[in-house]
Amino acid sequence: MSQIVLVMHEPLASAFKGCAQHVLGELPDLIVFDIPPDADTEVSAVAIRDSLLRSADNSSLVLCDIYGATPFNIAQSAVKQANSAGGDAHLLTGANLCMVLKAVVGSREQAATLSEVVRLRALTGIVDADCQGN
């Protein structure tokens, strides 16, 4: 079973968790790190790393909002540290609500499998729905 961790610009991670609770009801252990503009990146990375290493199976999927932004850089550092310490953490960026919901519903999968399933869900969740010609 994979632990799902959201690392995003404040307050996006909490907002996604709230949306997931609204849609799905009770959630398994969904860990949220809202990164404020003045975050201490090293302290944040250590806190996330420690959370990743507390996962029951050492299997975690980390979802970030924007590639290359501060939350991503913090999460990437935490994932590298956790994996160096024997963890099995995977990191996806560009998170949207479809991805969060799929991650929560599929959390029984190991992180490597879940990461690919969630990545594909992001693609199928993007639809040109302007309804022109229909």
For each residue, the residues with C-beta under 8 A, 3 or more apart:
1: 56 57 59 107 108
2: 55 57 59 60 61 103 107 108 109 110 111 114
3: 29 31 51 52 54 55 56 59 60 61 107
4: 28 29 30 31 60 61 63 100 103 104 107
5: 31 32 33 48 51 52 60 61 62 63 75
6: 12 13 16 17 30 31 32 33 62 63 95 100
7: 13 33 35 48 62 63 64 71 72 74 75 78
8: 12 13 16 33 34 35 63 64 65 71 95
9: 12 34 35 65 66 69 70 71
10: 13 14 34 35 36 37
11: 14 15 34
12: 6 8 9 15 16 34 65
13: 6 7 8 10 16 17 32 33 34 35
14: 10 11 17 18 32 34
15: 11 12 18 19
16: 6 8 12 13 19 20 95 97 100
17: 6 13 14 20 21 27 30 32 100
18: 14 15 21 22
19: 15 16 22 23 97 100
20: 16 17 23 24 27 30 97 100 101 104
21: 17 18 24 25 26 27
22: 18 19
23: 19 20 101
24: 20 21 27 101 104 105
25: 21
26: 21
27: 17 20 21 24 30 104
28: 4 104 107
29: 3 4
30: 4 6 17 20 27 104
31: 3 4 5 6 51
32: 5 6 13 14 17
33: 5 6 7 8 13 44 47 48 51 71 74 75
34: 8 9 10 11 12 13 14
35: 7 8 9 10 13 39 44 70 71 74
36: 10 39
37: 10
38:
39: 35 36 43 44 70 74
40: 43 44
41: 44 45 70 73 74 77
42: 45 46
43: 39 40 46 47
44: 33 35 39 40 41 47 48 74 78
45: 41 42 48 49 74 75 77 78 81
46: 42 43 49 50 78 81
47: 33 43 44 50 51 78
48: 5 7 33 44 45 51 52 62 74 75 78
49: 45 46 52 53 77 78 79 81 82 85
50: 46 47 53 54
51: 3 5 31 33 47 48 54 55 60
52: 3 5 48 49 55 58 60 62 78 79 82 87 89
53: 49 50 58 82 85 86 87
54: 3 50 51
55: 2 3 51 52 58 59 60 87
56: 1 3 59
57: 1 2 88 110
58: 52 53 55 86 87 88
59: 1 2 3 55 56 88 89 110 111
60: 2 3 4 5 51 52 55 82 87 88 89 90 111
61: 2 3 4 5 89 90 92 103 107 111 114 115 118
62: 5 6 7 48 52 75 78 79 89 90 91 92
63: 4 5 6 7 8 92 93 95 99 100 103 118
64: 7 8 67 69 71 72 75 91 92 93 94 95
65: 8 9 12 69 71 72 93 94 95
66: 9 69 71 72 93 94
67: 64 72 93 94
68: 72 73
69: 9 64 65 66 72 73
70: 9 35 39 41 73 74
71: 7 8 9 33 35 64 65 66 74 75
72: 7 64 65 66 67 68 69 75 76 91 93
73: 41 68 69 70 76 77
74: 7 33 35 39 41 44 45 48 70 71 77 78
75: 5 7 33 45 48 62 64 71 72 78 79 91
76: 72 73 79 80 91
77: 41 45 49 73 74 80 81
78: 7 44 45 46 47 48 49 52 62 74 75 81 82 89
79: 49 52 62 75 76 82 83 87 89 90 91
80: 76 77 83 84
81: 45 46 49 77 78 84 85
82: 49 52 53 60 78 79 85 87 89
83: 79 80 86 87 88 89
84: 80 81
85: 49 53 81 82
86: 53 58 83
87: 52 53 55 58 60 79 82 83
88: 57 58 59 60 83 110 111 112
89: 52 59 60 61 62 78 79 82 83 111
90: 60 61 62 79 111 112 114 115
91: 62 64 72 75 76 79
92: 61 62 63 64 95 99 115 118 119 122
93: 63 64 65 66 67 72
94: 64 65 66 67 99 122
95: 6 8 16 63 64 65 92 99 100 122
96: 99 100 122 125
97: 16 19 20 100 101 125
98: 101 102 121 122 124 125
99: 63 92 94 95 96 102 103 118 119 121 122 125
100: 4 6 16 17 19 20 63 95 96 97 103 104
101: 20 23 24 97 98 104 105
102: 98 99 105 106 117 118 121
103: 2 4 61 63 99 100 106 107 114 118
104: 4 20 24 27 28 30 100 101 107
105: 24 101 102
106: 102 103 109 114 117 118
107: 1 2 3 4 28 61 103 104 114
108: 1 2
109: 2 106 113 114 117
110: 2 57 59 88 113 114
111: 2 59 60 61 88 89 90 114 115
112: 88 90 115 116
113: 109 110 116 117
114: 2 61 90 103 106 107 109 110 111 117 118
115: 61 90 92 111 112 118 119
116: 112 113 119 120
117: 102 106 109 113 114 120 121
118: 61 63 92 99 102 103 106 114 115 121 122
119: 92 99 115 116 122 123
120: 116 117 123 124
121: 98 99 102 117 118 124 125
122: 92 94 95 96 98 99 118 119 125 126
123: 119 120 126
124: 98 120 121
125: 96 97 98 99 121 122
126: 122 123
127:
128:
129:
130:
131: 134
132:
133:
134: 131
